[in-house]
Amino acid sequence: MQTIVQAVAVRNEEAAAPTGRRDTFTQLVEPHLDALYGYCASLTDQAADADDLLQDTLLRGLRAHDDLRDKDRVRSWLFTIATNAWRDRHRARGRKLPTMSLDASTDDDDDFSLFNTLAVEDPFPYSDELHLDFLRLFRSADVHAVFRGMTPVHRPALILTTIHGFSCKEAAAILDVPLGTLLSRLHRGRKQLERGLWDYALRNRLVKVADDD
């Protein structure tokens, strides 16, 4: 991991920075690098984009880490930088993140319940762990595919709280939104994820339901 951070530093104007400054930054970032890359991969659609986003995040962090006063908050600080870099990339490509009313029901996601659907369709008739058996069908690549199908504005809130364990208050700070907005995005995001998991399972024939031949 250390070589990744150092390689990023050498590829830009920060290569002229004192070696000690780069080493300090490396020590600061190294424990969080795997999680940070996972976050970048969850936000982007391709591995190459995740690599680029991670590099951009590390470059920004290297330039700004002298301003980080609370070293205990380095993890949330890095995730904030990654979020801002991801948004900037959307703007640079002329793509605007959807900003629809977070409480508006523009589709039937809000009416969908994975719990109820599994109970009705009963794809594992002899299971005592119906929902766990359903989730066990999904490999890491499958889960990433479902996340990529979510509305971009709802995706980060769910990733930060569910995968990376940030509190709602911490996630709201990382995304720079009011707590109420974060909670609304979490609600919509969970509904989209539930629907996405079920649709993905049907589309890829991970489950067999009554209407299947």
Z-matrix of the N, CA and C atoms (Angstrom, degrees):
N
C 1 1.456
C 2 1.524 1 111.68
N 3 1.308 2 116.15 1 -36.72
C 4 1.457 3 119.62 2 -178.54
C 5 1.519 4 111.14 3 -60.73
N 6 1.344 5 116.67 4 -39.43
C 7 1.456 6 119.64 5 -177.99
C 8 1.521 7 111.22 6 -66.15
N 9 1.332 8 118.64 7 -30.99
C 10 1.458 9 121.15 8 178.18
C 11 1.520 10 110.21 9 -63.63
N 12 1.310 11 116.65 10 -49.19
C 13 1.459 12 120.40 11 -178.99
C 14 1.518 13 110.64 12 -62.46
N 15 1.328 14 117.31 13 -42.79
C 16 1.458 15 120.43 14 -179.86
C 17 1.519 16 111.16 15 -66.20
N 18 1.339 17 117.03 16 -38.52
C 19 1.465 18 120.30 17 179.48
C 20 1.516 19 110.92 18 -64.04
N 21 1.330 20 117.22 19 -40.06
C 22 1.455 21 120.83 20 177.23
C 23 1.520 22 110.52 21 -61.35
N 24 1.321 23 116.48 22 -42.52
C 25 1.461 24 120.32 23 -178.67
C 26 1.515 25 111.26 24 -63.93
N 27 1.316 26 117.24 25 -37.84
C 28 1.454 27 120.95 26 -175.65
C 29 1.521 28 111.58 27 -71.47
N 30 1.321 29 117.62 28 -22.12
C 31 1.460 30 121.03 29 -174.64
C 32 1.518 31 113.78 30 -82.49
N 33 1.300 32 119.01 31 2.04
C 34 1.449 33 119.65 32 -177.72
C 35 1.510 34 110.51 33 -141.21
N 36 1.325 35 115.99 34 -173.69
C 37 1.447 36 120.40 35 -175.20
C 38 1.506 37 113.26 36 -63.78
N 39 1.333 38 117.77 37 -16.06
C 40 1.458 39 120.74 38 179.28
C 41 1.519 40 111.41 39 -72.67
N 42 1.334 41 117.82 40 -7.37
C 43 1.458 42 119.97 41 177.04
C 44 1.522 43 111.17 42 -59.69
N 45 1.322 44 116.16 43 -23.59
C 46 1.454 45 120.23 44 179.61
C 47 1.525 46 112.60 45 -78.72
N 48 1.324 47 117.40 46 -8.33
C 49 1.455 48 120.80 47 179.91
C 50 1.516 49 109.91 48 -67.46
N 51 1.321 50 117.94 49 151.40
C 52 1.460 51 121.02 50 179.15
C 53 1.519 52 111.70 51 -56.62
N 54 1.342 53 116.27 52 143.33
C 55 1.464 54 120.97 53 -178.94
C 56 1.521 55 111.26 54 -56.26
N 57 1.342 56 116.73 55 -39.64
C 58 1.458 57 120.17 56 -179.47
C 59 1.510 58 112.46 57 -60.57
N 60 1.323 59 116.93 58 -35.71
C 61 1.472 60 120.63 59 179.68
C 62 1.521 61 110.23 60 -67.34
N 63 1.334 62 116.99 61 -41.91
C 64 1.454 63 120.08 62 178.20
C 65 1.521 64 111.01 63 -66.22
N 66 1.336 65 116.91 64 -39.41
C 67 1.458 66 120.41 65 179.96
C 68 1.526 67 111.17 66 -64.85
N 69 1.319 68 116.23 67 -39.12
C 70 1.464 69 120.13 68 177.85
C 71 1.517 70 110.60 69 -62.53
N 72 1.324 71 116.01 70 -42.54
C 73 1.454 72 120.31 71 179.17
C 74 1.529 73 110.27 72 -65.14
N 75 1.329 74 117.20 73 -41.34
C 76 1.461 75 121.68 74 178.81
C 77 1.521 76 110.80 75 -58.28
N 78 1.311 77 117.14 76 -46.96
C 79 1.463 78 121.33 77 179.69
C 80 1.521 79 111.55 78 -63.06
N 81 1.302 80 116.24 79 -33.72
C 82 1.457 81 121.52 80 -179.12
C 83 1.527 82 111.17 81 -70.05
N 84 1.329 83 116.18 82 -40.20
C 85 1.462 84 121.90 83 -171.58
C 86 1.523 85 113.10 84 -88.98
N 87 1.304 86 117.06 85 -32.25
C 88 1.466 87 121.49 86 -169.53
C 89 1.528 88 114.50 87 -50.17
N 90 1.345 89 120.76 88 -44.38
C 91 1.472 90 119.20 89 -178.89
C 92 1.526 91 114.29 90 -64.79
N 93 1.324 92 117.26 91 -17.34
C 94 1.470 93 121.18 92 -174.29
C 95 1.528 94 112.71 93 -110.01
N 96 1.316 95 117.30 94 4.59
C 97 1.461 96 119.75 95 -170.18
C 98 1.521 97 112.84 96 -69.07
N 99 1.328 98 117.37 97 -40.29
C 100 1.466 99 119.70 98 178.80
C 101 1.529 100 111.00 99 -61.61
N 102 1.340 101 116.06 100 -47.13
C 103 1.466 102 120.07 101 -179.80
C 104 1.518 103 110.72 102 -64.32
N 105 1.317 104 116.64 103 -39.15
C 106 1.464 105 120.50 104 -179.85
C 107 1.520 106 110.82 105 -64.73
N 108 1.329 107 116.95 106 -41.88
C 109 1.465 108 119.26 107 177.52
C 110 1.531 109 110.70 108 -64.72
N 111 1.339 110 116.74 109 -39.87
C 112 1.459 111 119.67 110 177.76
C 113 1.515 112 111.82 111 -60.71
N 114 1.332 113 116.62 112 -38.72
C 115 1.468 114 120.52 113 177.65
C 116 1.523 115 110.53 114 -65.06
N 117 1.330 116 116.33 115 -44.44
C 118 1.467 117 120.35 116 178.58
C 119 1.525 118 110.69 117 -61.19
N 120 1.330 119 116.72 118 -40.32
C 121 1.465 120 120.68 119 179.65
C 122 1.526 121 111.25 120 -66.30
N 123 1.340 122 116.63 121 -34.68
C 124 1.463 123 120.14 122 179.84
C 125 1.525 124 111.90 123 -71.51
N 126 1.321 125 117.05 124 -29.74
C 127 1.461 126 121.01 125 -178.94
C 128 1.522 127 112.44 126 -79.57
N 129 1.322 128 117.18 127 -29.00
C 130 1.462 129 121.49 128 -172.46
C 131 1.518 130 111.26 129 -103.25
N 132 1.329 131 115.32 130 170.82
C 133 1.460 132 120.59 131 -175.57
C 134 1.526 133 113.46 132 -99.21
N 135 1.318 134 117.86 133 -19.53
C 136 1.454 135 121.09 134 -176.37
C 137 1.526 136 110.26 135 -135.99
N 138 1.343 137 115.74 136 153.63
C 139 1.461 138 120.89 137 -179.12
C 140 1.528 139 111.09 138 -59.41
N 141 1.326 140 117.01 139 -39.32
C 142 1.468 141 120.29 140 -179.09
C 143 1.528 142 110.52 141 -63.78
N 144 1.337 143 116.32 142 -38.17
C 145 1.466 144 119.86 143 177.85
C 146 1.521 145 110.79 144 -67.08
N 147 1.331 146 116.92 145 -36.77
C 148 1.469 147 120.50 146 178.02
C 149 1.529 148 110.20 147 -64.80
N 150 1.331 149 116.94 148 -41.49
C 151 1.466 150 120.57 149 177.88
C 152 1.526 151 110.41 150 -61.84
N 153 1.326 152 116.01 151 -44.97
C 154 1.471 153 120.02 152 -179.94
C 155 1.522 154 111.05 153 -63.87
N 156 1.334 155 116.98 154 -41.74
C 157 1.456 156 120.33 155 -179.98
C 158 1.522 157 110.98 156 -65.55
N 159 1.324 158 116.76 157 -39.51
C 160 1.459 159 119.79 158 177.43
C 161 1.526 160 110.55 159 -62.96
N 162 1.323 161 117.22 160 -44.77
C 163 1.464 162 120.38 161 179.40
C 164 1.521 163 111.21 162 -62.14
N 165 1.328 164 116.00 163 -43.57
C 166 1.464 165 120.17 164 178.81
C 167 1.530 166 110.23 165 -60.79
N 168 1.329 167 116.31 166 -42.57
C 169 1.467 168 121.00 167 178.88
C 170 1.522 169 111.09 168 -61.61
N 171 1.330 170 116.94 169 -45.14
C 172 1.458 171 120.59 170 -178.50
C 173 1.527 172 111.77 171 -67.02
N 174 1.315 173 116.68 172 -37.43
C 175 1.461 174 119.93 173 177.22
C 176 1.526 175 111.19 174 -63.04
N 177 1.336 176 115.22 175 -45.18
C 178 1.464 177 119.30 176 178.98
C 179 1.533 178 110.50 177 -64.41
N 180 1.322 179 115.40 178 -40.06
C 181 1.446 180 119.15 179 179.44
C 182 1.512 181 112.78 180 -65.62
N 183 1.332 182 116.48 181 -39.70
C 184 1.461 183 121.15 182 179.17
C 185 1.520 184 110.75 183 -61.82
N 186 1.329 185 115.81 184 -39.79
C 187 1.463 186 119.45 185 -179.47
C 188 1.526 187 112.10 186 -70.30
N 189 1.344 188 115.99 187 -29.69
C 190 1.465 189 118.91 188 -170.09
C 191 1.527 190 114.16 189 -109.04
N 192 1.330 191 118.66 190 -1.28
C 193 1.454 192 117.91 191 -168.85
C 194 1.520 193 113.57 192 -69.22
N 195 1.333 194 117.90 193 -18.39
C 196 1.467 195 119.66 194 175.51
C 197 1.530 196 111.48 195 -65.06
N 198 1.339 197 116.19 196 -22.37
C 199 1.462 198 120.40 197 -178.98
C 200 1.535 199 112.47 198 -86.94
N 201 1.343 200 116.60 199 -5.75
C 202 1.463 201 119.99 200 179.41
C 203 1.522 202 109.22 201 -77.94
N 204 1.314 203 116.01 202 109.17
C 205 1.466 204 120.77 203 -174.31
C 206 1.527 205 112.11 204 -86.55
N 207 1.325 206 117.42 205 -33.20
C 208 1.457 207 120.90 206 -177.91
C 209 1.524 208 108.68 207 -107.38
N 210 1.333 209 117.27 208 100.28
C 211 1.458 210 121.72 209 -177.01
C 212 1.535 211 111.75 210 -65.44
N 213 1.327 212 117.88 211 -20.22
C 214 1.460 213 120.50 212 178.59
C 215 1.525 214 111.90 213 -72.29
N 216 1.324 215 116.47 214 -13.61
C 217 1.469 216 120.62 215 -178.50
C 218 1.530 217 111.88 216 -103.80
N 219 1.332 218 116.84 217 19.29
C 220 1.459 219 119.39 218 -174.54
C 221 1.529 220 111.53 219 -63.76
N 222 1.345 221 117.77 220 -34.15
C 223 1.460 222 119.92 221 -178.46
C 224 1.527 223 111.12 222 -64.02
N 225 1.318 224 117.57 223 -51.17
C 226 1.462 225 119.74 224 179.02
C 227 1.519 226 110.94 225 -65.79
N 228 1.333 227 117.36 226 -32.70
C 229 1.468 228 122.03 227 177.18
C 230 1.523 229 110.42 228 -62.00
N 231 1.322 230 117.65 229 -44.58
C 232 1.459 231 121.61 230 179.30
C 233 1.528 232 111.42 231 -65.83
N 234 1.330 233 116.54 232 -40.66
C 235 1.466 234 120.04 233 179.96
C 236 1.528 235 110.66 234 -67.56
N 237 1.321 236 117.01 235 -32.87
C 238 1.465 237 120.17 236 176.16
C 239 1.522 238 110.37 237 -65.63
N 240 1.322 239 116.49 238 -43.77
C 241 1.465 240 120.83 239 178.31
C 242 1.523 241 110.27 240 -61.19
N 243 1.331 242 116.83 241 -44.18
C 244 1.466 243 120.60 242 179.91
C 245 1.528 244 110.96 243 -62.09
N 246 1.328 245 116.88 244 -41.20
C 247 1.469 246 120.85 245 179.27
C 248 1.524 247 110.81 246 -62.38
N 249 1.320 248 116.72 247 -45.38
C 250 1.462 249 120.41 248 -179.86
C 251 1.524 250 111.38 249 -65.94
N 252 1.329 251 116.37 250 -38.69
C 253 1.470 252 120.04 251 178.20
C 254 1.521 253 110.42 252 -64.77
N 255 1.332 254 116.74 253 -39.09
C 256 1.469 255 121.26 254 178.27
C 257 1.525 256 110.64 255 -63.96
N 258 1.326 257 117.25 256 -43.44
C 259 1.466 258 120.33 257 177.88
C 260 1.520 259 110.82 258 -63.52
N 261 1.327 260 116.98 259 -42.47
C 262 1.467 261 120.50 260 -179.67
C 263 1.517 262 110.92 261 -61.84
N 264 1.323 263 117.38 262 -35.88
C 265 1.460 264 120.60 263 178.95
C 266 1.526 265 110.95 264 -66.27
N 267 1.318 266 117.15 265 -38.54
C 268 1.465 267 120.23 266 176.29
C 269 1.525 268 110.31 267 -62.49
N 270 1.339 269 116.07 268 -44.05
C 271 1.468 270 119.25 269 -179.30
C 272 1.527 271 110.90 270 -65.51
N 273 1.328 272 116.79 271 -41.04
C 274 1.458 273 121.01 272 -178.27
C 275 1.526 274 111.77 273 -63.74
N 276 1.323 275 116.25 274 -29.48
C 277 1.457 276 120.69 275 179.95
C 278 1.521 277 111.87 276 -91.47
N 279 1.346 278 115.57 277 6.28
C 280 1.447 279 119.65 278 178.92
C 281 1.501 280 113.69 279 72.74
N 282 1.348 281 116.23 280 21.24
C 283 1.462 282 120.68 281 179.54
C 284 1.515 283 108.81 282 -109.52
N 285 1.311 284 115.02 283 126.38
C 286 1.459 285 121.03 284 -177.17
C 287 1.521 286 110.02 285 -101.38
N 288 1.337 287 116.19 286 130.59
C 289 1.453 288 119.05 287 176.91
C 290 1.525 289 109.41 288 -65.01
N 291 1.329 290 118.08 289 137.37
C 292 1.464 291 120.38 290 179.25
C 293 1.516 292 110.86 291 -57.92
N 294 1.319 293 116.34 292 136.59
C 295 1.464 294 120.57 293 179.55
C 296 1.524 295 110.46 294 -127.68
N 297 1.327 296 116.40 295 34.43
C 298 1.454 297 120.82 296 179.65
C 299 1.526 298 109.99 297 -61.86
N 300 1.316 299 115.91 298 158.84
C 301 1.462 300 119.71 299 176.82
C 302 1.513 301 109.68 300 -55.54
N 303 1.327 302 115.49 301 125.21
C 304 1.454 303 119.72 302 -173.84
C 305 1.520 304 112.19 303 -73.10
N 306 1.308 305 117.64 304 -14.25
C 307 1.452 306 120.28 305 179.10
C 308 1.530 307 112.05 306 -100.85
N 309 1.338 308 115.50 307 -6.92
C 310 1.458 309 118.59 308 -177.29
C 311 1.522 310 110.24 309 -77.97
N 312 1.325 311 116.61 310 136.71
C 313 1.458 312 120.76 311 178.33
C 314 1.516 313 108.34 312 -95.18
N 315 1.331 314 116.75 313 94.17
C 316 1.455 315 121.16 314 -179.04
C 317 1.522 316 111.31 315 -91.24
N 318 1.315 317 118.30 316 -7.71
C 319 1.455 318 122.80 317 177.56
C 320 1.513 319 108.06 318 -147.05
N 321 1.336 320 116.05 319 -171.34
C 322 1.463 321 118.37 320 -176.23
C 323 1.518 322 112.20 321 -98.29
N 324 1.330 323 118.68 322 17.49
C 325 1.456 324 120.61 323 179.03
C 326 1.525 325 111.66 324 -59.30
N 327 1.329 326 116.98 325 -41.07
C 328 1.458 327 120.28 326 -177.23
C 329 1.523 328 112.24 327 -63.57
N 330 1.326 329 117.36 328 -25.40
C 331 1.458 330 120.94 329 -179.50
C 332 1.520 331 112.57 330 -88.19
N 333 1.341 332 116.37 331 -6.87
C 334 1.463 333 119.90 332 -176.56
C 335 1.525 334 110.67 333 -88.02
N 336 1.311 335 116.71 334 136.90
C 337 1.459 336 122.46 335 175.11
C 338 1.521 337 108.93 336 -128.25
N 339 1.302 338 117.02 337 116.80
C 340 1.458 339 120.43 338 177.64
C 341 1.523 340 110.35 339 -63.04
N 342 1.325 341 116.22 340 -39.52
C 343 1.467 342 121.10 341 178.88
C 344 1.529 343 110.51 342 -56.73
N 345 1.334 344 116.60 343 -50.15
C 346 1.467 345 120.64 344 -178.02
C 347 1.519 346 111.69 345 -68.65
N 348 1.344 347 116.03 346 -38.41
C 349 1.461 348 119.74 347 -178.96
C 350 1.521 349 111.44 348 -63.31
N 351 1.325 350 116.75 349 -43.54
C 352 1.461 351 120.09 350 178.60
C 353 1.521 352 111.19 351 -65.19
N 354 1.333 353 115.55 352 -37.46
C 355 1.460 354 118.87 353 179.54
C 356 1.534 355 111.28 354 -65.93
N 357 1.328 356 117.22 355 -38.92
C 358 1.461 357 121.56 356 -178.50
C 359 1.519 358 111.26 357 -75.95
N 360 1.336 359 116.77 358 -48.79
C 361 1.457 360 121.02 359 -176.25
C 362 1.529 361 111.85 360 -74.18
N 363 1.338 362 116.61 361 -30.95
C 364 1.472 363 123.16 362 175.17
C 365 1.543 364 112.06 363 49.46
N 366 1.349 365 117.39 364 61.04
C 367 1.468 366 119.25 365 -178.04
C 368 1.529 367 113.61 366 -71.17
N 369 1.325 368 117.60 367 -13.40
C 370 1.471 369 121.40 368 178.10
C 371 1.533 370 107.86 369 -126.17
N 372 1.327 371 117.65 370 77.06
C 373 1.477 372 121.06 371 -170.14
C 374 1.529 373 114.81 372 -61.19
N 375 1.309 374 117.99 373 -20.85
C 376 1.463 375 119.54 374 -177.70
C 377 1.530 376 111.95 375 -109.12
N 378 1.309 377 115.92 376 15.67
C 379 1.461 378 119.91 377 -176.51
C 380 1.524 379 111.87 378 -89.97
N 381 1.334 380 114.94 379 140.54
C 382 1.461 381 120.98 380 171.33
C 383 1.522 382 111.31 381 -96.78
N 384 1.334 383 116.00 382 -4.11
C 385 1.472 384 122.04 383 -178.83
C 386 1.526 385 108.14 384 -131.55
N 387 1.307 386 116.37 385 61.79
C 388 1.457 387 122.58 386 -171.11
C 389 1.522 388 112.21 387 -53.88
N 390 1.329 389 117.38 388 -50.30
C 391 1.459 390 120.68 389 -174.48
C 392 1.530 391 111.41 390 -72.61
N 393 1.318 392 116.38 391 -37.79
C 394 1.468 393 119.23 392 176.99
C 395 1.512 394 110.67 393 -66.47
N 396 1.329 395 116.85 394 -40.34
C 397 1.468 396 119.78 395 178.05
C 398 1.524 397 110.66 396 -62.18
N 399 1.329 398 116.27 397 -37.59
C 400 1.462 399 119.61 398 177.61
C 401 1.529 400 110.98 399 -63.87
N 402 1.317 401 117.40 400 -47.46
C 403 1.461 402 121.25 401 -178.52
C 404 1.524 403 111.65 402 -65.90
N 405 1.317 404 117.38 403 -29.49
C 406 1.467 405 120.64 404 179.39
C 407 1.527 406 112.35 405 -68.21
N 408 1.320 407 116.89 406 -14.24
C 409 1.464 408 120.14 407 178.04
C 410 1.523 409 112.21 408 -70.12
N 411 1.333 410 117.01 409 -20.54
C 412 1.455 411 121.73 410 -169.79
C 413 1.527 412 111.41 411 -95.54
N 414 1.337 413 115.13 412 123.56
C 415 1.458 414 120.86 413 170.32
C 416 1.532 415 108.56 414 -81.12
N 417 1.318 416 114.98 415 170.45
C 418 1.463 417 119.60 416 179.78
C 419 1.529 418 111.04 417 -57.36
N 420 1.325 419 116.68 418 -42.15
C 421 1.469 420 120.59 419 -179.87
C 422 1.525 421 111.35 420 -63.68
N 423 1.335 422 116.99 421 -35.09
C 424 1.466 423 120.73 422 178.44
C 425 1.526 424 110.71 423 -65.54
N 426 1.336 425 115.70 424 -44.31
C 427 1.464 426 120.01 425 -179.65
C 428 1.519 427 110.72 426 -62.54
N 429 1.351 428 116.62 427 -43.21
C 430 1.461 429 120.15 428 177.96
C 431 1.527 430 110.55 429 -60.54
N 432 1.324 431 116.80 430 -39.49
C 433 1.462 432 120.43 431 179.87
C 434 1.528 433 110.67 432 -62.87
N 435 1.326 434 116.81 433 -40.49
C 436 1.470 435 120.40 434 178.78
C 437 1.527 436 110.16 435 -66.42
N 438 1.326 437 117.30 436 -43.32
C 439 1.464 438 120.31 437 178.54
C 440 1.530 439 110.72 438 -59.95
N 441 1.330 440 116.60 439 -40.15
C 442 1.472 441 119.26 440 -178.80
C 443 1.525 442 111.61 441 -65.43
N 444 1.313 443 117.24 442 -22.40
C 445 1.462 444 120.45 443 178.85
C 446 1.516 445 113.85 444 -82.07
N 447 1.330 446 116.96 445 -6.63
C 448 1.467 447 120.24 446 -179.78
C 449 1.519 448 110.95 447 -78.70
N 450 1.328 449 115.78 448 157.60
C 451 1.456 450 120.50 449 173.88
C 452 1.529 451 108.64 450 -60.13
N 453 1.350 452 118.43 451 127.55
C 454 1.468 453 120.34 452 -175.08
C 455 1.518 454 114.69 453 -54.45
N 456 1.316 455 118.51 454 -34.49
C 457 1.456 456 119.78 455 -176.82
C 458 1.529 457 111.67 456 -71.15
N 459 1.335 458 118.36 457 -23.17
C 460 1.454 459 121.24 458 179.89
C 461 1.526 460 112.38 459 -93.97
N 462 1.298 461 117.77 460 -21.29
C 463 1.461 462 122.03 461 -173.44
C 464 1.531 463 113.91 462 -62.74
N 465 1.342 464 120.10 463 -49.61
C 466 1.471 465 119.68 464 -174.45
C 467 1.527 466 114.07 465 -60.57
N 468 1.324 467 118.33 466 -38.55
C 469 1.464 468 120.47 467 -178.54
C 470 1.516 469 111.15 468 -59.65
N 471 1.321 470 116.09 469 -42.64
C 472 1.461 471 120.78 470 -179.22
C 473 1.527 472 110.82 471 -70.47
N 474 1.314 473 116.82 472 -40.38
C 475 1.465 474 120.65 473 179.74
C 476 1.526 475 110.94 474 -63.67
N 477 1.326 476 116.57 475 -44.72
C 478 1.460 477 120.83 476 -177.38
C 479 1.526 478 112.13 477 -63.38
N 480 1.326 479 116.99 478 -42.35
C 481 1.460 480 119.98 479 -175.51
C 482 1.522 481 112.92 480 -85.33
N 483 1.324 482 117.17 481 -40.37
C 484 1.462 483 120.84 482 -174.16
C 485 1.521 484 112.93 483 -83.40
N 486 1.316 485 116.54 484 -43.69
C 487 1.465 486 120.23 485 -175.95
C 488 1.516 487 111.96 486 -90.05
N 489 1.324 488 117.17 487 -42.70
C 490 1.463 489 120.01 488 -172.99
C 491 1.523 490 114.23 489 -101.69
N 492 1.310 491 117.57 490 -1.89
C 493 1.449 492 121.20 491 169.21
C 494 1.514 493 116.70 492 75.20
N 495 1.318 494 118.60 493 17.84
C 496 1.461 495 120.25 494 175.47
C 497 1.526 496 109.53 495 -73.07
N 498 1.322 497 116.37 496 147.12
C 499 1.454 498 119.96 497 173.68
C 500 1.530 499 109.00 498 -70.73
N 501 1.323 500 116.51 499 165.25
C 502 1.463 501 119.97 500 178.24
C 503 1.524 502 110.80 501 -60.88
N 504 1.322 503 116.58 502 -39.08
C 505 1.463 504 120.49 503 178.96
C 506 1.526 505 110.80 504 -64.42
N 507 1.341 506 117.38 505 -42.78
C 508 1.463 507 120.99 506 178.47
C 509 1.521 508 111.03 507 -65.39
N 510 1.335 509 116.59 508 -43.07
C 511 1.466 510 120.49 509 179.57
C 512 1.521 511 111.29 510 -62.91
N 513 1.327 512 117.05 511 -39.93
C 514 1.462 513 120.56 512 177.77
C 515 1.520 514 110.75 513 -61.75
N 516 1.334 515 117.05 514 -39.80
C 517 1.462 516 120.73 515 178.67
C 518 1.521 517 111.14 516 -66.85
N 519 1.326 518 117.11 517 -41.76
C 520 1.466 519 121.02 518 179.16
C 521 1.522 520 110.81 519 -62.07
N 522 1.323 521 116.81 520 -41.44
C 523 1.468 522 121.85 521 -178.59
C 524 1.517 523 112.86 522 -85.28
N 525 1.343 524 116.37 523 -7.56
C 526 1.462 525 122.18 524 179.63
C 527 1.522 526 111.62 525 57.90
N 528 1.338 527 115.49 526 50.11
C 529 1.463 528 121.59 527 177.34
C 530 1.531 529 108.34 528 -132.36
N 531 1.325 530 118.12 529 156.61
C 532 1.467 531 120.24 530 174.90
C 533 1.527 532 110.57 531 -61.40
N 534 1.329 533 116.28 532 154.39
C 535 1.456 534 120.88 533 -179.08
C 536 1.528 535 111.15 534 -59.04
N 537 1.340 536 117.37 535 -39.80
C 538 1.457 537 120.60 536 179.08
C 539 1.525 538 112.00 537 -60.51
N 540 1.322 539 116.44 538 -39.74
C 541 1.473 540 120.55 539 177.64
C 542 1.518 541 110.46 540 -65.00
N 543 1.333 542 115.93 541 -41.96
C 544 1.465 543 120.62 542 178.64
C 545 1.527 544 110.33 543 -59.87
N 546 1.318 545 117.57 544 -44.36
C 547 1.463 546 121.02 545 -179.47
C 548 1.529 547 111.51 546 -64.86
N 549 1.331 548 116.68 547 -38.18
C 550 1.465 549 120.13 548 176.75
C 551 1.524 550 110.91 549 -64.38
N 552 1.321 551 115.97 550 -41.95
C 553 1.464 552 119.57 551 179.18
C 554 1.527 553 111.30 552 -65.98
N 555 1.330 554 116.26 553 -36.29
C 556 1.455 555 119.55 554 177.22
C 557 1.522 556 111.15 555 -63.82
N 558 1.318 557 116.74 556 -42.54
C 559 1.466 558 120.51 557 179.51
C 560 1.525 559 110.23 558 -61.23
N 561 1.327 560 116.47 559 -50.99
C 562 1.468 561 119.48 560 179.70
C 563 1.524 562 111.52 561 -64.93
N 564 1.332 563 115.33 562 -38.21
C 565 1.461 564 119.37 563 -179.58
C 566 1.513 565 112.17 564 -63.78
N 567 1.331 566 116.93 565 -42.16
C 568 1.468 567 119.85 566 179.06
C 569 1.523 568 111.22 567 -63.71
N 570 1.336 569 116.06 568 -40.34
C 571 1.461 570 119.61 569 178.55
C 572 1.533 571 110.96 570 -64.91
N 573 1.331 572 116.40 571 -42.03
C 574 1.464 573 119.85 572 177.92
C 575 1.526 574 110.80 573 -64.28
N 576 1.336 575 116.67 574 -38.59
C 577 1.459 576 120.16 575 179.96
C 578 1.527 577 110.63 576 -66.20
N 579 1.315 578 117.06 577 -44.47
C 580 1.462 579 119.88 578 178.61
C 581 1.523 580 110.89 579 -58.70
N 582 1.333 581 115.94 580 -48.33
C 583 1.461 582 119.97 581 -179.72
C 584 1.524 583 110.61 582 -64.47
N 585 1.337 584 115.42 583 -39.54
C 586 1.453 585 119.59 584 -179.32
C 587 1.520 586 112.44 585 -64.65
N 588 1.326 587 117.24 586 -40.38
C 589 1.466 588 121.00 587 178.43
C 590 1.522 589 111.24 588 -62.98
N 591 1.335 590 115.83 589 -44.65
C 592 1.460 591 119.24 590 -179.18
C 593 1.528 592 111.48 591 -66.45
N 594 1.326 593 116.93 592 -47.06
C 595 1.466 594 120.14 593 -179.85
C 596 1.530 595 111.03 594 -62.39
N 597 1.326 596 116.81 595 -39.44
C 598 1.472 597 120.72 596 179.07
C 599 1.525 598 109.84 597 -64.32
N 600 1.325 599 117.16 598 -41.99
C 601 1.460 600 120.82 599 179.84
C 602 1.522 601 111.18 600 -63.11
N 603 1.337 602 117.32 601 -40.98
C 604 1.462 603 120.60 602 177.79
C 605 1.526 604 111.14 603 -67.22
N 606 1.343 605 115.41 604 -46.57
C 607 1.459 606 120.43 605 -176.33
C 608 1.526 607 112.30 606 -62.28
N 609 1.310 608 116.32 607 -35.09
C 610 1.464 609 121.11 608 -177.82
C 611 1.529 610 112.86 609 -101.62
N 612 1.323 611 114.82 610 12.76
C 613 1.461 612 122.25 611 176.32
C 614 1.538 613 112.94 612 53.87
N 615 1.321 614 114.84 613 41.32
C 616 1.456 615 119.75 614 174.34
C 617 1.519 616 111.02 615 -78.76
N 618 1.343 617 115.58 616 -23.48
C 619 1.463 618 121.18 617 177.17
C 620 1.531 619 108.55 618 -128.27
N 621 1.315 620 115.36 619 155.99
C 622 1.452 621 121.92 620 175.58
C 623 1.520 622 107.22 621 -119.00
N 624 1.331 623 115.18 622 126.38
C 625 1.466 624 120.03 623 179.84
C 626 1.522 625 109.73 624 -114.48
N 627 1.314 626 115.91 625 175.61
C 628 1.460 627 120.97 626 -170.94
C 629 1.516 628 112.75 627 -59.69
N 630 1.341 629 118.18 628 -33.93
C 631 1.463 630 120.64 629 -176.10
C 632 1.516 631 112.46 630 -77.79
N 633 1.354 632 117.46 631 -11.65
C 634 1.463 633 119.88 632 179.68
C 635 1.517 634 109.95 633 -72.02
N 636 1.326 635 114.51 634 143.22
C 637 1.472 636 119.31 635 176.57
C 638 1.518 637 108.95 636 -92.70
